[in-house]
Amino acid sequence: MKNILIVEDNPIQRKNLRIMLQVVDEQFHIYEAESKDEALQIVKTASIQLFFIDILLKNSLGLDLAIEIRKMRGYEFTFIVFLTTHVEYLSEAFKKVHCYDYIIKPYDKDEIINMVKSFSLHLKSSAIIEKERKSTLFELENGTNLKVYIDEIIFVETNFRTCVLNTVRGLYMLKKMTLKKVLELTNQEFILQTHRSYLVNVKFISNIEKLDKRISQIHFDKYEGMALLSYTYRNNVLERLK
């Protein structure tokens, strides 16, 4: 863990918390903000791994800030800890934001140190797992590049000049991409061509429904989209499913 953001409108309490965090690791890069708008600007330019957010800021609720953070890509599950003297807000905080913990003011040094050490260990183990996972970059229609973990791809469909990537995180329209190129970029044994217009991750297949002698429909676990399986690729797919 490298980057921590403290959102606290009281400068003295903000300074005290920063000092406590630096006891854990002097290498932490600690950002500070005293308002919702200032915090959002920091989040847009820095990759934050841990947030400490005062639940009551001067001009807004820290709860509203946390909700905005959760909407931002990459921050859906980032550690958020609320700072408060108002325990009545905590139930709403856990329900709406899925915060990981809270600290009652005034701060307890040992509590903060133990909490941050626990988060650091979790992030280190998660980083090792993420590093072992295979990923690739796809260029989207809007010109941006998207990093995709290959094991999160459910299936890929081409239709005329459109190539759609169906993943557990959503649908993405790829720019000038053929199935052959996607197959090269993914390069995993569980990604198979099932039809001239489809690639499928066999790990997500729940069942195959035969429509006629030459074509079948592939259904997936907990996903409404469907792919096609043609006679040409049928034996290869069924063999892999065994």
Beta strands, then each sheet from edge to edge (+ up, - down):
strand 1: 3-7
strand 2: 29-33
strand 3: 50-54
strand 4: 79-84
strand 5: 101-104
strand 6: 135-139
strand 7: 145-149
strand 8: 153-159
strand 9: 162-167
strand 10: 170-174
strand 11: 191-195
strand 12: 198-201
strand 13: 205-210
strand 14: 215-220
strand 15: 223-230
sheet 1: 2+ 1+ 3+ 4+ 5+
sheet 2: 6+ 7-
sheet 3: 10+ 9- 8+ 12- 11+
sheet 4: 13+ 14- 15+
end
